[in-house]
C-alpha cells in the first residue's frame, strides 16, 4: 500500500523534463509529502492528451459518482491498483486500463522497512532528484474533474535493494516507454508485454525519521543527514 508521494520539483523543471506544459500552471505547488489519506491532487499526463500536464484527485472514483471523495475512500481504497488483479468484468478498472491510462509525475515515493527492531520510512527517488512518473489509470467525472489511481506491481529482482515491507512497488517506466504507455493504439496484450518487459528507472533509497515523515517536514529537512538513523 502506497499512500504518500513527494513532488518538490519546480514547474519549470517538470516542463523541461517531459517537454510539455501545465494546463493550469498557477495551480501547481511543490510538496514534500502528498498524502493519499486526505483529498490531494496529483500532476498527470493522460492518454487522451499527452501533451498537457493536468491534475487529478488521488483516489479513483466511478465516472458517474457525485458524492463525497472521503466517503468513497472510507468504503473502498482506490489510491493503489494492483496491475495483476484488475478485474476485466469491472468497468471502472478494465475500461480505464484500456482507454484511460496516465503517468503520475513525482520525484519520490515512500516505503517502510524494519531496522534494528523498529519500523522506518524510506524515501525512494532518483539520484539527482529529478521528476519521474508512476503509471496510473484515471476517470473523468461528470463535472470534468479527473480522479486517478497509481498502479502497483510485484518487486523485481533488480529492485530488491530498495527497502520495503510487502511484495509490491509502484509501476515506474523510463521516459523511453512513456509514449507507448499513453498510446491509444495499444492492445491489452501490448500493454501486458510492456508491463512485463519494461526497465524501471534507477531508484535509490534514504531512511528518514518517523517524526519528519509524520509531520510533513520540508524537503530540505527530510534530506538533511541528521534526519537519518545510523544505517
C-alpha positions in Angstrom: 0.0 0.0 0.0 1.5 3.3 -1.1 -0.3 6.4 0.2 2.5 9.1 0.4 4.3 10.6 -2.5 6.6 13.6 -3.0 7.0 16.1 -5.7 9.3 19.0 -4.9 10.4 19.8 -8.4 9.8 23.3 -9.8 7.2 23.7 -12.6 10.0 24.7 -15.0 12.0 21.5 -14.2 8.9 19.3 -14.8 8.0 21.0 -18.1 11.6 20.8 -19.3 12.0 17.1 -18.3 8.9 16.0 -20.1 8.9 18.6 -22.9 5.3 19.7 -22.2 3.3 22.4 -20.4 1.0 22.5 -17.4 -2.7 23.1 -18.3 -3.1 25.4 -15.3 0.4 26.4 -14.2 -0.8 28.7 -11.4 -2.3 25.7 -9.6 1.0 23.8 -9.3 2.6 23.6 -5.9 5.6 21.6 -4.9 5.1 19.4 -1.9 7.5 17.3 0.2 4.7 14.9 1.1 1.5 14.3 -0.8 -0.8 12.3 1.4 -3.5 10.0 0.0 -5.2 9.9 3.4 -6.7 13.3 2.5 -8.1 14.6 -0.8 -5.0 15.5 -2.7 -4.3 16.5 -6.3 -1.5 14.9 -8.5 0.1 16.2 -11.7 -0.6 13.7 -14.5 -0.1 13.2 -18.2 -3.1 11.4 -19.8 -3.5 9.1 -22.7 -6.2 11.4 -24.1 -4.0 14.5 -24.1 -0.3 13.5 -23.5 1.0 17.0 -24.5 -0.5 18.7 -21.4 0.1 18.2 -17.7 -3.3 18.1 -16.0 -4.4 17.5 -12.4 -6.3 14.6 -10.9 -7.6 13.8 -7.5 -5.7 10.9 -6.0 -8.2 8.0 -5.5 -10.1 6.6 -8.5 -13.9 7.3 -8.5 -16.5 5.9 -10.8 -17.3 8.3 -13.6 -20.9 8.7 -12.6 -20.0 9.3 -8.9 -21.2 12.7 -7.5 -20.9 12.0 -3.7 -18.1 12.8 -1.3 -14.5 11.6 -2.0 -13.7 10.8 1.6 -16.9 8.7 2.0 -16.0 6.6 -1.0 -12.4 6.1 0.1 -13.6 5.0 3.6 -15.5 2.1 1.9 -13.0 1.0 -0.7 -9.4 2.3 -1.1 -8.6 3.2 -4.7 -5.3 5.0 -4.2 -3.5 2.0 -5.5 -4.5 -0.6 -8.0 -2.6 -3.9 -8.4 -1.9 -4.3 -12.1 -2.1 -8.1 -11.8 -5.6 -8.0 -10.1 -7.5 -5.7 -12.4 -11.0 -7.2 -12.8 -11.9 -7.3 -16.5 -15.5 -7.5 -15.5 -15.3 -4.3 -13.5 -15.8 -1.4 -15.9 -14.2 1.1 -13.6 -10.9 -0.6 -13.8 -10.9 -2.6 -17.1 -12.1 0.3 -19.3 -9.7 2.7 -17.6 -6.8 0.4 -18.2 -7.6 0.1 -21.9 -8.7 3.7 -22.6 -7.6 6.0 -19.8 -4.0 5.4 -18.7 -1.9 8.1 -17.2 1.6 9.0 -15.9 1.7 10.5 -12.4 4.5 13.0 -12.0 6.5 12.7 -8.8 10.1 12.9 -7.7 9.7 10.3 -4.9 7.6 7.8 -3.0 7.8 6.2 0.4 8.3 2.6 1.6 8.9 1.2 5.0 11.2 -1.4 6.4 12.2 -2.8 9.8 15.7 -1.8 11.1 17.0 -2.8 14.5 13.5 -3.8 15.6 11.9 -0.5 14.6 9.9 0.5 11.6 11.4 3.2 9.5 10.0 5.0 6.4 12.3 5.3 3.4 12.2 7.9 0.7 12.7 6.4 -2.8 13.9 8.8 -5.6 16.3 9.2 -8.5 19.9 10.0 -7.6 19.6 13.6 -9.0 16.0 14.1 -7.5 14.6 14.8 -11.0 10.9 14.1 -11.7 9.9 10.7 -12.9 6.5 9.0 -13.5 4.4 6.3 -11.9 1.9 4.6 -14.2 -1.7 5.0 -13.4 -5.3 4.9 -14.6 -7.9 7.7 -14.4 -11.6 8.5 -14.8 -13.3 11.8 -15.7 -16.3 12.7 -13.5 -19.4 14.4 -14.9 -18.2 17.7 -13.5 -14.9 17.4 -15.5 -12.6 16.6 -12.6 -10.2 13.7 -13.1 -9.5 11.1 -10.5 -6.7 8.6 -10.6 -5.1 5.5 -9.1 -1.4 4.6 -9.2 -0.6 1.1 -10.4 1.5 -1.3 -8.4 3.2 -4.4 -9.5 5.4 -7.1 -7.9 9.0 -6.2 -7.0 11.6 -7.4 -9.5 15.0 -8.8 -8.5 16.6 -5.7 -9.9 14.9 -3.6 -7.2 15.5 -5.9 -4.2 17.9 -3.3 -2.8 15.0 -0.9 -2.1 13.8 -1.4 1.5 10.2 -2.5 1.6 7.6 -4.5 3.5 5.4 -6.4 1.2 5.9 -7.6 -2.3 4.8 -4.7 -4.4 6.2 -1.4 -5.8 4.7 1.4 -7.9 4.9 0.7 -11.6 7.5 3.1 -13.0 8.7 3.5 -16.6 11.8 5.1 -18.1 11.0 8.0 -20.4 11.6 5.8 -23.5 8.4 3.9 -22.6 6.1 6.8 -21.8 4.7 7.2 -25.3 3.9 3.5 -25.5 2.1 3.5 -22.2 0.0 6.6 -23.1 -0.7 5.4 -26.7 -4.4 4.8 -27.5 -3.3 2.3 -30.2 -2.0 -0.3 -27.9 -3.9 -3.6 -27.3 -4.3 -5.3 -24.0 -1.6 -7.8 -24.9 0.7 -4.9 -26.0 0.3 -3.3 -22.6 0.8 -6.5 -20.7 4.1 -7.1 -22.6 5.2 -3.5 -21.8 4.5 -4.1 -18.1 6.3 -7.5 -18.2 9.4 -6.3 -20.1 9.9 -2.7 -19.1 13.0 -1.4 -17.4 12.4 0.7 -14.2 14.3 3.9 -13.5 17.4 3.6 -11.3 15.9 4.5 -8.0 17.8 4.9 -4.7 16.5 5.0 -1.1 17.2 7.0 2.0 15.8 6.3 5.5 14.0 9.2 7.3 13.0 9.6 10.9 9.3 8.9 11.6 8.7 12.4 13.1 9.8 14.1 9.8 7.6 11.7 7.8 4.6 12.1 10.0 4.7 15.8 10.4 5.3 16.7 6.7 8.6 18.5 7.3 10.0 20.5 4.5 12.1 18.6 1.9 15.4 20.2 3.0 14.9 18.8 6.5 13.9 15.3 5.1 17.2 15.2 3.2 19.4 16.6 6.0 21.8 13.9 7.2 20.6 14.4 10.8 17.2 13.1 9.7 18.6 9.7 9.1 19.1 6.8 11.6 22.6 5.3 11.8 22.5 2.9 8.8 
